[in-house]
Amino acid sequence: MSRQNLRKIATKNGATFPSAVHEGHPSIWHLSDALSWLAEHGYAVDAATLEISAAARELNTAIQARRLSADRSRELESLMA
């Protein structure tokens, strides 16, 4: 599936499609969110690709969290509480 095709699907299904991480040119989605949505809506999605994309997202999130300063980390935790 091309980026253009995904964008067309996202535009057509804006109410239910996952929000873009970055709205712009181009818009960017988390791959795991987009693949999960596609699978839930009847599109053929390779299970291994979905699993790898979810693992990559978790790993990237963990790496970014480690880079936060202790003060910033406490601020974010208080916002999510």
N, C-alpha and C positions, 0 to 999 in steps of 0.2 A: 504494500500500500504506500502510495506516495504522500508526501507532506501536503500536497495540494488536495488530494483526495480526503485526507484526514481533516483538513481545514473545512472542506465542503460539508463533511459529516458533522463537524462541530457546529458550524453555522446553522445547518438545517435542524439540529437537535439541541440548540443552545440552552433550553430550559433544563435538560437532563444531563447534558455532556459535562464532564468535569471542567472546572474553571482553569483557565490557562495560568501558568506560573508567571508568565510575562505576556501582557497584551501589547502587541506592537507589530512591527514588520521585520521578521516573522513572529507570530505568536508561538509560545513554547509551552508544552504540557509535560507533566511527568509521564514518562512512557508507561509506567505501571498503571496509572489512573486511566489513561486512554485505552490501553489493552483490556483492562478489567471491564470498562464500559462497553467496548466492542464485543467482548465475549458475552456479557449479559444481554446484549441486544442482537444476538444471533449471528454475529460475524465469526468467521473461522480464525481462531487465535491459537497459535502453538503454545501448549501448556508450559513447555520448557522456557520459551521466551518470556512468558508472563512471570514465571517463577524467578528467572534471572533478573528481570527488570525490577521486581519487588525487592530482591536481595540487594541489587545495586543501589536502589533508592535508600534502603535502610543503612547500608554502608556509608553512602555519601552523607546522610544525615548525621551519623555518628561521627564521621570525620569533621564535619563542620561544627558539631557541638564541642568537640575537643579543642577546637581553635578559639572558642569564646573565652574571654577573660572571666575570672571568677565573679566579678561584679555584674557583668552583663548576663552571665548565666543565672544569677540570683534574680535579676530583674525579669528575665524571661519566665523563670519558674513561677514568680509571683503573678505574672500576667495570665499564666495558664491554670492557676489554682482556682 
